[in-house]
Amino acid sequence: MKYPVCCHTDDGIEYSVTVPDVPGCYGAGDTLDDALSDIESALHAHFELLAEDQEPIPQATSITAHKDNGDYVDGVWAVIDVDPAPYIWVKLKKST
């Protein structure tokens, strides 16, 4: 699934990243590349915890669905592709 992420910077060097479709999932890095790598890891960790709690994996929407939200003004958009299948399997495996 391709999740839109919004990257912000105050100084053009360090970045914070949010995933609008996954509340509570955040990342950061000293560069934009580091921040994108961090948010990918954060998504995997977040999905693992959701699966362990038998919670559904949030569906991804599009950048268009979020771009006019005031929380993301002046952000740089990117897309992170995460396969939710391993986390769905954890849920199925746990319930059997």
C-alpha positions in Angstrom: 0.0 0.0 0.0 1.3 3.5 -0.8 1.0 5.9 2.1 1.3 9.6 1.5 3.7 11.2 4.0 4.2 14.9 4.7 7.6 16.2 5.5 8.3 19.5 7.3 11.4 21.4 8.0 12.1 24.7 9.9 15.7 25.0 8.8 16.0 23.2 5.5 18.2 20.5 7.1 16.3 18.5 9.8 12.9 17.0 8.8 9.9 15.7 10.6 7.4 13.4 8.8 3.8 12.6 9.5 1.5 9.9 8.0 -2.0 11.4 7.7 -3.6 8.0 7.3 -1.8 6.5 10.3 -2.5 8.6 13.4 0.4 8.6 15.9 3.0 7.5 13.4 5.8 10.0 13.1 9.4 10.1 11.9 12.3 12.5 11.7 15.8 12.8 10.4 18.8 15.0 9.9 18.1 15.0 6.1 15.1 14.4 4.0 16.4 11.0 3.0 17.0 10.0 6.7 13.5 11.2 7.6 11.9 9.1 4.8 13.9 6.1 5.9 12.8 6.7 9.5 9.1 7.0 8.6 9.3 3.7 6.7 10.7 2.0 9.8 8.1 3.7 12.0 5.3 2.4 9.7 6.5 -1.1 10.0 6.8 -0.9 13.8 3.4 0.8 14.1 1.7 -1.9 11.9 3.4 -4.7 14.0 1.9 -3.2 17.2 -1.5 -2.9 15.6 -1.3 -6.5 14.4 -0.3 -7.7 17.9 -3.3 -5.8 19.3 -5.5 -7.3 16.6 -6.3 -3.8 15.3 -6.9 -3.2 11.6 -4.1 -1.8 9.4 -5.2 1.7 8.2 -6.1 2.1 4.6 -3.9 4.4 2.5 -5.6 7.3 0.7 -4.1 9.8 -1.7 -2.1 13.0 -1.3 -5.1 14.8 -2.7 -7.2 13.7 0.2 -4.9 15.6 2.6 -3.2 18.4 0.7 -5.7 21.1 1.7 -5.5 20.3 5.4 -4.0 23.2 7.3 -1.7 20.8 9.3 0.3 20.1 6.1 0.8 23.6 4.8 4.3 24.1 3.4 5.0 20.4 3.6 6.8 18.3 1.0 4.8 15.2 0.0 6.2 11.8 -0.7 4.8 8.3 -0.9 6.0 5.3 1.2 5.1 1.8 -0.1 4.5 -0.7 2.7 3.2 -4.2 2.2 0.6 -4.8 4.9 0.5 -8.5 4.3 3.0 -9.5 7.0 0.9 -7.7 9.6 -2.3 -9.2 8.5 -0.7 -12.6 8.8 0.3 -11.9 12.4 -3.3 -11.1 13.2 -4.6 -14.3 11.6 -1.8 -16.4 13.2 -2.6 -15.0 16.6 -6.3 -15.7 16.4 -5.9 -19.4 15.5 
